[in-house]
Amino acid sequence: MHYEEKTSCPHCHYHGPIQRDFGYRRRKDGSLHPQSWCRICRREERKKRRLMGSPSRKY
Ligand SMILES: [Zn+2]
């Protein structure tokens, strides 16, 4: 596979393959754009927001 683009996360500075560790986002016009944050940071951020926004959902 020659299509292994890499990028780095501005949040945790992790550097890795986009497809596996970042993922893509499809825009309305159908074009794909790599996520800027890695999957882990996005998940953490979502968790944080959920904790702040709505009360109680402990894991
Ligand atoms: Zn990250």
N, CA, C, O and the ligand as a Tripos MOL2 file, in Angstrom:
@<TRIPOS>MOLECULE
protein
  237   235    60     0     0
PROTEIN
NO_CHARGES

@<TRIPOS>ATOM
      1 N           0.8410   -1.2000    0.0000 N.3       1 MET1
      2 CA          0.0000    0.0000    0.0000 C.3       1 MET1
      3 C           0.8790    1.2550    0.0000 C.2       1 MET1
      4 O           1.6980    1.4590    0.8960 O.2       1 MET1
      5 N           0.6950    2.0520   -0.9820 N.am      2 HIS2
      6 CA          1.4820    3.2740   -1.0200 C.3       2 HIS2
      7 C           0.7000    4.4320   -0.4450 C.2       2 HIS2
      8 O           1.2080    5.5490   -0.3460 O.2       2 HIS2
      9 N          -0.5510    4.1630   -0.0630 N.am      3 TYR3
     10 CA         -1.3900    5.2640    0.3830 C.3       3 TYR3
     11 C          -1.4210    5.3370    1.8980 C.2       3 TYR3
     12 O          -2.4830    5.2660    2.5160 O.2       3 TYR3
     13 N          -0.2580    5.4780    2.4820 N.am      4 GLU4
     14 CA         -0.2450    5.6190    3.9220 C.3       4 GLU4
     15 C           0.2930    6.9820    4.3160 C.2       4 GLU4
     16 O           1.4800    7.1510    4.5950 O.2       4 GLU4
     17 N          -0.5940    7.9280    4.3300 N.am      5 GLU5
     18 CA         -0.2060    9.2750    4.7100 C.3       5 GLU5
     19 C          -0.1160    9.3830    6.2120 C.2       5 GLU5
     20 O          -0.8700    8.7490    6.9500 O.2       5 GLU5
     21 N           0.8010   10.1800    6.6390 N.am      6 LYS6
     22 CA          0.9260   10.3850    8.0760 C.3       6 LYS6
     23 C           0.7360   11.8490    8.4230 C.2       6 LYS6
     24 O           0.9540   12.7420    7.6050 O.2       6 LYS6
     25 N           0.3320   12.0580    9.6310 N.am      7 THR7
     26 CA          0.1840   13.4190   10.1220 C.3       7 THR7
     27 C           0.4650   13.4150   11.6100 C.2       7 THR7
     28 O           0.6330   12.3560   12.2150 O.2       7 THR7
     29 N           0.5150   14.5890   12.1920 N.am      8 SER8
     30 CA          0.7430   14.6280   13.6310 C.3       8 SER8
     31 C          -0.3590   15.4250   14.3130 C.2       8 SER8
     32 O          -0.9070   16.3780   13.7600 O.2       8 SER8
     33 N          -0.6580   15.0080   15.5140 N.am      9 CYS9
     34 CA         -1.7400   15.6120   16.2720 C.3       9 CYS9
     35 C          -1.2230   16.8580   17.0000 C.2       9 CYS9
     36 O          -0.2350   16.7820   17.7300 O.2       9 CYS9
     37 N          -1.8790   17.9900   16.8050 N.am     10 PRO10
     38 CA         -1.4230   19.2140   17.4690 C.3      10 PRO10
     39 C          -1.7070   19.2180   18.9640 C.2      10 PRO10
     40 O          -1.2160   20.0700   19.7040 O.2      10 PRO10
     41 N          -2.4940   18.2640   19.3860 N.am     11 HIS11
     42 CA         -2.8960   18.2370   20.7950 C.3      11 HIS11
     43 C          -1.9040   17.4330   21.6370 C.2      11 HIS11
     44 O          -1.4500   17.9070   22.6780 O.2      11 HIS11
     45 N          -1.5690   16.2310   21.1970 N.am     12 CYS12
     46 CA         -0.6640   15.3860   21.9840 C.3      12 CYS12
     47 C           0.6550   15.1460   21.2600 C.2      12 CYS12
     48 O           1.5460   14.4830   21.7900 O.2      12 CYS12
     49 N           0.7810   15.6890   20.0400 N.am     13 HIS13
     50 CA          2.0070   15.5900   19.2450 C.3      13 HIS13
     51 C           2.3140   14.1610   18.8040 C.2      13 HIS13
     52 O           3.4470   13.8410   18.4430 O.2      13 HIS13
     53 N           1.3160   13.3270   18.8390 N.am     14 TYR14
     54 CA          1.5000   11.9760   18.3190 C.3      14 TYR14
     55 C           1.5960   12.0280   16.8010 C.2      14 TYR14
     56 O           0.8760   12.7850   16.1520 O.2      14 TYR14
     57 N           2.4850   11.2230   16.2430 N.am     15 HIS15
     58 CA          2.6520   11.1890   14.8050 C.3      15 HIS15
     59 C           2.3620    9.7780   14.3170 C.2      15 HIS15
     60 O           2.9920    8.8240   14.7720 O.2      15 HIS15
     61 N           1.4210    9.6360   13.4010 N.am     16 GLY16
     62 CA          1.0750    8.3040   12.9380 C.3      16 GLY16
     63 C           0.2300    8.3430   11.6820 C.2      16 GLY16
     64 O          -0.1180    9.4140   11.1850 O.2      16 GLY16
     65 N          -0.1010    7.1560   11.1690 N.am     17 PRO17
     66 CA         -0.8800    7.0440    9.9380 C.3      17 PRO17
     67 C          -2.2950    7.6080   10.1050 C.2      17 PRO17
     68 O          -2.9880    7.3090   11.0780 O.2      17 PRO17
     69 N          -2.7000    8.4200    9.1480 N.am     18 ILE18
     70 CA         -4.0030    9.0780    9.2330 C.3      18 ILE18
     71 C          -5.1280    8.0630    9.2640 C.2      18 ILE18
     72 O          -6.0360    8.1300   10.0930 O.2      18 ILE18
     73 N          -5.0440    7.1300    8.3450 N.am     19 GLN19
     74 CA         -6.1460    6.1970    8.1930 C.3      19 GLN19
     75 C          -6.4210    5.4330    9.4870 C.2      19 GLN19
     76 O          -7.5740    5.2520    9.8800 O.2      19 GLN19
     77 N          -5.3790    4.9990   10.1250 N.am     20 ARG20
     78 CA         -5.5710    4.1540   11.2970 C.3      20 ARG20
     79 C          -5.8160    4.9580   12.5660 C.2      20 ARG20
     80 O          -6.6860    4.6140   13.3660 O.2      20 ARG20
     81 N          -5.0570    6.0180   12.7480 N.am     21 ASP21
     82 CA         -5.0670    6.6820   14.0490 C.3      21 ASP21
     83 C          -5.7780    8.0250   14.0610 C.2      21 ASP21
     84 O          -6.0080    8.5960   15.1270 O.2      21 ASP21
     85 N          -6.1230    8.5280   12.8980 N.am     22 PHE22
     86 CA         -6.8030    9.8190   12.8650 C.3      22 PHE22
     87 C          -8.1900    9.7050   12.2510 C.2      22 PHE22
     88 O          -9.1730   10.1840   12.8150 O.2      22 PHE22
     89 N          -8.2540    9.0790   11.1100 N.am     23 GLY23
     90 CA         -9.5360    8.9700   10.4420 C.3      23 GLY23
     91 C          -9.7970   10.1670    9.5520 C.2      23 GLY23
     92 O          -9.1350   11.2000    9.6580 O.2      23 GLY23
     93 N         -10.7670   10.0120    8.6800 N.am     24 TYR24
     94 CA        -11.1000   11.0790    7.7550 C.3      24 TYR24
     95 C         -12.5030   11.5680    8.0190 C.2      24 TYR24
     96 O         -13.3500   10.8720    8.5790 O.2      24 TYR24
     97 N         -12.7060   12.7790    7.5950 N.am     25 ARG25
     98 CA        -14.0380   13.3600    7.6880 C.3      25 ARG25
     99 C         -14.4900   13.7390    6.2890 C.2      25 ARG25
    100 O         -13.7490   14.3620    5.5300 O.2      25 ARG25
    101 N         -15.7080   13.3580    5.9620 N.am     26 ARG26
    102 CA        -16.2080   13.6670    4.6250 C.3      26 ARG26
    103 C         -17.0110   14.9600    4.6630 C.2      26 ARG26
    104 O         -17.9030   15.1440    5.4920 O.2      26 ARG26
    105 N         -16.6710   15.8260    3.7580 N.am     27 ARG27
    106 CA        -17.3910   17.1000    3.7040 C.3      27 ARG27
    107 C         -18.6280   16.9810    2.8340 C.2      27 ARG27
    108 O         -18.8710   15.9670    2.1790 O.2      27 ARG27
    109 N         -19.3950   18.0510    2.8540 N.am     28 LYS28
    110 CA        -20.6390   18.0450    2.0740 C.3      28 LYS28
    111 C         -20.3960   17.8240    0.5950 C.2      28 LYS28
    112 O         -21.1950   17.1860   -0.0900 O.2      28 LYS28
    113 N         -19.2870   18.3570    0.1110 N.am     29 ASP29
    114 CA        -19.0120   18.2100   -1.3210 C.3      29 ASP29
    115 C         -18.4110   16.8520   -1.6620 C.2      29 ASP29
    116 O         -18.1040   16.5830   -2.8230 O.2      29 ASP29
    117 N         -18.2420   15.9920   -0.6550 N.am     30 GLY30
    118 CA        -17.7950   14.6320   -0.9240 C.3      30 GLY30
    119 C         -16.3030   14.4200   -0.7820 C.2      30 GLY30
    120 O         -15.8240   13.2920   -0.9000 O.2      30 GLY30
    121 N         -15.5600   15.4860   -0.5300 N.am     31 SER31
    122 CA        -14.1120   15.3190   -0.4160 C.3      31 SER31
    123 C         -13.7220   14.8910    0.9990 C.2      31 SER31
    124 O         -14.3770   15.2370    1.9820 O.2      31 SER31
    125 N         -12.6470   14.1380    1.0630 N.am     32 LEU32
    126 CA        -12.1960   13.6470    2.3580 C.3      32 LEU32
    127 C         -11.0990   14.5430    2.9240 C.2      32 LEU32
    128 O         -10.1900   14.9830    2.2190 O.2      32 LEU32
    129 N         -11.2210   14.7890    4.2060 N.am     33 HIS33
    130 CA        -10.1920   15.5750    4.8770 C.3      33 HIS33
    131 C          -9.7590   14.8440    6.1240 C.2      33 HIS33
    132 O         -10.5920   14.3460    6.8810 O.2      33 HIS33
    133 N          -8.4670   14.7790    6.3410 N.am     34 PRO34
    134 CA         -7.9960   14.1140    7.5560 C.3      34 PRO34
    135 C          -8.3830   14.8940    8.7990 C.2      34 PRO34
    136 O          -8.3760   16.1240    8.8030 O.2      34 PRO34
    137 N          -8.7190   14.1710    9.8420 N.am     35 GLN35
    138 CA         -8.9900   14.7990   11.1140 C.3      35 GLN35
    139 C          -7.6920   15.4000   11.6250 C.2      35 GLN35
    140 O          -6.6170   14.8370   11.4160 O.2      35 GLN35
    141 N          -7.7900   16.5330   12.2870 N.am     36 SER36
    142 CA         -6.5530   17.1440   12.7670 C.3      36 SER36
    143 C          -6.0940   16.4960   14.0660 C.2      36 SER36
    144 O          -4.8930   16.3480   14.2940 O.2      36 SER36
    145 N          -7.0160   16.1190   14.8980 N.am     37 TRP37
    146 CA         -6.6410   15.4650   16.1490 C.3      37 TRP37
    147 C          -6.7070   13.9550   15.9880 C.2      37 TRP37
    148 O          -7.5010   13.4460   15.1970 O.2      37 TRP37
    149 N          -5.8800   13.2440   16.7290 N.am     38 CYS38
    150 CA         -5.9130   11.7950   16.6780 C.3      38 CYS38
    151 C          -7.1920   11.2740   17.3530 C.2      38 CYS38
    152 O          -7.8960   12.0110   18.0450 O.2      38 CYS38
    153 N          -7.4600   10.0140   17.1360 N.am     39 ARG39
    154 CA         -8.7000    9.4330   17.6800 C.3      39 ARG39
    155 C          -8.7640    9.5470   19.1990 C.2      39 ARG39
    156 O          -9.8190    9.8220   19.7700 O.2      39 ARG39
    157 N          -7.6410    9.3360   19.8320 N.am     40 ILE40
    158 CA         -7.6190    9.3520   21.2920 C.3      40 ILE40
    159 C          -7.9540   10.7330   21.8300 C.2      40 ILE40
    160 O          -8.7590   10.8640   22.7520 O.2      40 ILE40
    161 N          -7.3520   11.7480   21.2690 N.am     41 CYS41
    162 CA         -7.6270   13.1010   21.7370 C.3      41 CYS41
    163 C          -9.0750   13.4680   21.4750 C.2      41 CYS41
    164 O          -9.7120   14.1110   22.3090 O.2      41 CYS41
    165 N          -9.5960   13.0720   20.3410 N.am     42 ARG42
    166 CA        -10.9860   13.4080   20.0440 C.3      42 ARG42
    167 C         -11.9220   12.7210   21.0340 C.2      42 ARG42
    168 O         -12.9200   13.2900   21.4760 O.2      42 ARG42
    169 N         -11.5740   11.4920   21.3630 N.am     43 ARG43
    170 CA        -12.4270   10.7700   22.2990 C.3      43 ARG43
    171 C         -12.3650   11.4200   23.6850 C.2      43 ARG43
    172 O         -13.3820   11.5860   24.3570 O.2      43 ARG43
    173 N         -11.1480   11.7820   24.0910 N.am     44 GLU44
    174 CA        -10.9930   12.4270   25.3870 C.3      44 GLU44
    175 C         -11.7560   13.7430   25.4370 C.2      44 GLU44
    176 O         -12.4210   14.0700   26.4200 O.2      44 GLU44
    177 N         -11.6380   14.4810   24.3460 N.am     45 GLU45
    178 CA        -12.2910   15.7810   24.3030 C.3      45 GLU45
    179 C         -13.8040   15.6150   24.3790 C.2      45 GLU45
    180 O         -14.4850   16.3820   25.0600 O.2      45 GLU45
    181 N         -14.3190   14.6270   23.6910 N.am     46 ARG46
    182 CA        -15.7540   14.3860   23.7130 C.3      46 ARG46
    183 C         -16.2040   14.0070   25.1280 C.2      46 ARG46
    184 O         -17.2460   14.4470   25.6150 O.2      46 ARG46
    185 N         -15.3820   13.1800   25.7590 N.am     47 LYS47
    186 CA        -15.7110   12.7480   27.1080 C.3      47 LYS47
    187 C         -15.7520   13.9490   28.0460 C.2      47 LYS47
    188 O         -16.6580   14.0960   28.8670 O.2      47 LYS47
    189 N         -14.7460   14.8010   27.8980 N.am     48 LYS48
    190 CA        -14.6690   15.9880   28.7480 C.3      48 LYS48
    191 C         -15.8870   16.8650   28.5540 C.2      48 LYS48
    192 O         -16.5080   17.3220   29.5140 O.2      48 LYS48
    193 N         -16.2150   17.0900   27.3020 N.am     49 ARG49
    194 CA        -17.3610   17.9530   27.0150 C.3      49 ARG49
    195 C         -18.6330   17.3670   27.5880 C.2      49 ARG49
    196 O         -19.4810   18.0780   28.1270 O.2      49 ARG49
    197 N         -18.7470   16.0660   27.4620 N.am     50 ARG50
    198 CA        -19.9420   15.4200   27.9720 C.3      50 ARG50
    199 C         -20.0150   15.5740   29.4890 C.2      50 ARG50
    200 O         -21.0840   15.8080   30.0530 O.2      50 ARG50
    201 N         -18.8710   15.4410   30.1300 N.am     51 LEU51
    202 CA        -18.8420   15.5700   31.5810 C.3      51 LEU51
    203 C         -19.2210   16.9710   32.0210 C.2      51 LEU51
    204 O         -19.9150   17.1570   33.0200 O.2      51 LEU51
    205 N         -18.7590   17.9520   31.2650 N.am     52 MET52
    206 CA        -19.0560   19.3280   31.6520 C.3      52 MET52
    207 C         -20.4840   19.6980   31.2910 C.2      52 MET52
    208 O         -21.1690   20.3950   32.0390 O.2      52 MET52
    209 N         -20.9200   19.2220   30.1380 N.am     53 GLY53
    210 CA        -22.2240   19.6370   29.6360 C.3      53 GLY53
    211 C         -23.3760   19.0240   30.3970 C.2      53 GLY53
    212 O         -24.2610   19.7360   30.8710 O.2      53 GLY53
    213 N         -23.3730   17.7100   30.5180 N.am     54 SER54
    214 CA        -24.5070   17.0820   31.1660 C.3      54 SER54
    215 C         -24.0560   16.3520   32.4220 C.2      54 SER54
    216 O         -22.9910   15.7330   32.4420 O.2      54 SER54
    217 N         -24.8520   16.4240   33.4450 N.am     55 PRO55
    218 CA        -24.4780   15.8130   34.7100 C.3      55 PRO55
    219 C         -24.5570   14.2990   34.6850 C.2      55 PRO55
    220 O         -25.4320   13.7070   34.0540 O.2      55 PRO55
    221 N         -23.6420   13.7090   35.3690 N.am     56 SER56
    222 CA        -23.6340   12.2740   35.5960 C.3      56 SER56
    223 C         -23.6740   11.4020   34.3580 C.2      56 SER56
    224 O         -24.6780   11.3660   33.6480 O.2      56 SER56
    225 N         -22.6470   10.7430   34.1150 N.am     57 ARG57
    226 CA        -22.5900    9.5630   33.2920 C.3      57 ARG57
    227 C         -21.2140    8.9900   33.5750 C.2      57 ARG57
    228 O         -20.2660    9.1830   32.8140 O.2      57 ARG57
    229 N         -21.1370    8.3190   34.6300 N.am     58 LYS58
    230 CA        -19.8340    7.8320   35.0540 C.3      58 LYS58
    231 C         -19.4820    6.5580   34.3290 C.2      58 LYS58
    232 O         -20.3330    5.7330   33.9960 O.2      58 LYS58
    233 N         -18.1710    6.4300   34.0960 N.am     59 TYR59
    234 CA        -17.7330    5.2180   33.4460 C.3      59 TYR59
    235 C         -16.7920    4.4790   34.3850 C.2      59 TYR59
    236 O         -16.2900    3.4090   34.0400 O.2      59 TYR59
    237 ZN         -3.6920   13.4740   19.9230 Zn       60 ZN60
@<TRIPOS>BOND
     1     1     2 1
     2     2     3 1
     3     3     4 2
     4     3     5 am
     5     5     6 1
     6     6     7 1
     7     7     8 2
     8     7     9 am
     9     9    10 1
    10    10    11 1
    11    11    12 2
    12    11    13 am
    13    13    14 1
    14    14    15 1
    15    15    16 2
    16    15    17 am
    17    17    18 1
    18    18    19 1
    19    19    20 2
    20    19    21 am
    21    21    22 1
    22    22    23 1
    23    23    24 2
    24    23    25 am
    25    25    26 1
    26    26    27 1
    27    27    28 2
    28    27    29 am
    29    29    30 1
    30    30    31 1
    31    31    32 2
    32    31    33 am
    33    33    34 1
    34    34    35 1
    35    35    36 2
    36    35    37 am
    37    37    38 1
    38    38    39 1
    39    39    40 2
    40    39    41 am
    41    41    42 1
    42    42    43 1
    43    43    44 2
    44    43    45 am
    45    45    46 1
    46    46    47 1
    47    47    48 2
    48    47    49 am
    49    49    50 1
    50    50    51 1
    51    51    52 2
    52    51    53 am
    53    53    54 1
    54    54    55 1
    55    55    56 2
    56    55    57 am
    57    57    58 1
    58    58    59 1
    59    59    60 2
    60    59    61 am
    61    61    62 1
    62    62    63 1
    63    63    64 2
    64    63    65 am
    65    65    66 1
    66    66    67 1
    67    67    68 2
    68    67    69 am
    69    69    70 1
    70    70    71 1
    71    71    72 2
    72    71    73 am
    73    73    74 1
    74    74    75 1
    75    75    76 2
    76    75    77 am
    77    77    78 1
    78    78    79 1
    79    79    80 2
    80    79    81 am
    81    81    82 1
    82    82    83 1
    83    83    84 2
    84    83    85 am
    85    85    86 1
    86    86    87 1
    87    87    88 2
    88    87    89 am
    89    89    90 1
    90    90    91 1
    91    91    92 2
    92    91    93 am
    93    93    94 1
    94    94    95 1
    95    95    96 2
    96    95    97 am
    97    97    98 1
    98    98    99 1
    99    99   100 2
   100    99   101 am
   101   101   102 1
   102   102   103 1
   103   103   104 2
   104   103   105 am
   105   105   106 1
   106   106   107 1
   107   107   108 2
   108   107   109 am
   109   109   110 1
   110   110   111 1
   111   111   112 2
   112   111   113 am
   113   113   114 1
   114   114   115 1
   115   115   116 2
   116   115   117 am
   117   117   118 1
   118   118   119 1
   119   119   120 2
   120   119   121 am
   121   121   122 1
   122   122   123 1
   123   123   124 2
   124   123   125 am
   125   125   126 1
   126   126   127 1
   127   127   128 2
   128   127   129 am
   129   129   130 1
   130   130   131 1
   131   131   132 2
   132   131   133 am
   133   133   134 1
   134   134   135 1
   135   135   136 2
   136   135   137 am
   137   137   138 1
   138   138   139 1
   139   139   140 2
   140   139   141 am
   141   141   142 1
   142   142   143 1
   143   143   144 2
   144   143   145 am
   145   145   146 1
   146   146   147 1
   147   147   148 2
   148   147   149 am
   149   149   150 1
   150   150   151 1
   151   151   152 2
   152   151   153 am
   153   153   154 1
   154   154   155 1
   155   155   156 2
   156   155   157 am
   157   157   158 1
   158   158   159 1
   159   159   160 2
   160   159   161 am
   161   161   162 1
   162   162   163 1
   163   163   164 2
   164   163   165 am
   165   165   166 1
   166   166   167 1
   167   167   168 2
   168   167   169 am
   169   169   170 1
   170   170   171 1
   171   171   172 2
   172   171   173 am
   173   173   174 1
   174   174   175 1
   175   175   176 2
   176   175   177 am
   177   177   178 1
   178   178   179 1
   179   179   180 2
   180   179   181 am
   181   181   182 1
   182   182   183 1
   183   183   184 2
   184   183   185 am
   185   185   186 1
   186   186   187 1
   187   187   188 2
   188   187   189 am
   189   189   190 1
   190   190   191 1
   191   191   192 2
   192   191   193 am
   193   193   194 1
   194   194   195 1
   195   195   196 2
   196   195   197 am
   197   197   198 1
   198   198   199 1
   199   199   200 2
   200   199   201 am
   201   201   202 1
   202   202   203 1
   203   203   204 2
   204   203   205 am
   205   205   206 1
   206   206   207 1
   207   207   208 2
   208   207   209 am
   209   209   210 1
   210   210   211 1
   211   211   212 2
   212   211   213 am
   213   213   214 1
   214   214   215 1
   215   215   216 2
   216   215   217 am
   217   217   218 1
   218   218   219 1
   219   219   220 2
   220   219   221 am
   221   221   222 1
   222   222   223 1
   223   223   224 2
   224   223   225 am
   225   225   226 1
   226   226   227 1
   227   227   228 2
   228   227   229 am
   229   229   230 1
   230   230   231 1
   231   231   232 2
   232   231   233 am
   233   233   234 1
   234   234   235 1
   235   235   236 2
@<TRIPOS>SUBSTRUCTURE
     1 MET1         2 RESIDUE 1 A MET
     2 HIS2         6 RESIDUE 1 A HIS
     3 TYR3        10 RESIDUE 1 A TYR
     4 GLU4        14 RESIDUE 1 A GLU
     5 GLU5        18 RESIDUE 1 A GLU
     6 LYS6        22 RESIDUE 1 A LYS
     7 THR7        26 RESIDUE 1 A THR
     8 SER8        30 RESIDUE 1 A SER
     9 CYS9        34 RESIDUE 1 A CYS
    10 PRO10       38 RESIDUE 1 A PRO
    11 HIS11       42 RESIDUE 1 A HIS
    12 CYS12       46 RESIDUE 1 A CYS
    13 HIS13       50 RESIDUE 1 A HIS
    14 TYR14       54 RESIDUE 1 A TYR
    15 HIS15       58 RESIDUE 1 A HIS
    16 GLY16       62 RESIDUE 1 A GLY
    17 PRO17       66 RESIDUE 1 A PRO
    18 ILE18       70 RESIDUE 1 A ILE
    19 GLN19       74 RESIDUE 1 A GLN
    20 ARG20       78 RESIDUE 1 A ARG
    21 ASP21       82 RESIDUE 1 A ASP
    22 PHE22       86 RESIDUE 1 A PHE
    23 GLY23       90 RESIDUE 1 A GLY
    24 TYR24       94 RESIDUE 1 A TYR
    25 ARG25       98 RESIDUE 1 A ARG
    26 ARG26      102 RESIDUE 1 A ARG
    27 ARG27      106 RESIDUE 1 A ARG
    28 LYS28      110 RESIDUE 1 A LYS
    29 ASP29      114 RESIDUE 1 A ASP
    30 GLY30      118 RESIDUE 1 A GLY
    31 SER31      122 RESIDUE 1 A SER
    32 LEU32      126 RESIDUE 1 A LEU
    33 HIS33      130 RESIDUE 1 A HIS
    34 PRO34      134 RESIDUE 1 A PRO
    35 GLN35      138 RESIDUE 1 A GLN
    36 SER36      142 RESIDUE 1 A SER
    37 TRP37      146 RESIDUE 1 A TRP
    38 CYS38      150 RESIDUE 1 A CYS
    39 ARG39      154 RESIDUE 1 A ARG
    40 ILE40      158 RESIDUE 1 A ILE
    41 CYS41      162 RESIDUE 1 A CYS
    42 ARG42      166 RESIDUE 1 A ARG
    43 ARG43      170 RESIDUE 1 A ARG
    44 GLU44      174 RESIDUE 1 A GLU
    45 GLU45      178 RESIDUE 1 A GLU
    46 ARG46      182 RESIDUE 1 A ARG
    47 LYS47      186 RESIDUE 1 A LYS
    48 LYS48      190 RESIDUE 1 A LYS
    49 ARG49      194 RESIDUE 1 A ARG
    50 ARG50      198 RESIDUE 1 A ARG
    51 LEU51      202 RESIDUE 1 A LEU
    52 MET52      206 RESIDUE 1 A MET
    53 GLY53      210 RESIDUE 1 A GLY
    54 SER54      214 RESIDUE 1 A SER
    55 PRO55      218 RESIDUE 1 A PRO
    56 SER56      222 RESIDUE 1 A SER
    57 ARG57      226 RESIDUE 1 A ARG
    58 LYS58      230 RESIDUE 1 A LYS
    59 TYR59      234 RESIDUE 1 A TYR
    60 ZN60       237 GROUP 0 **** ****
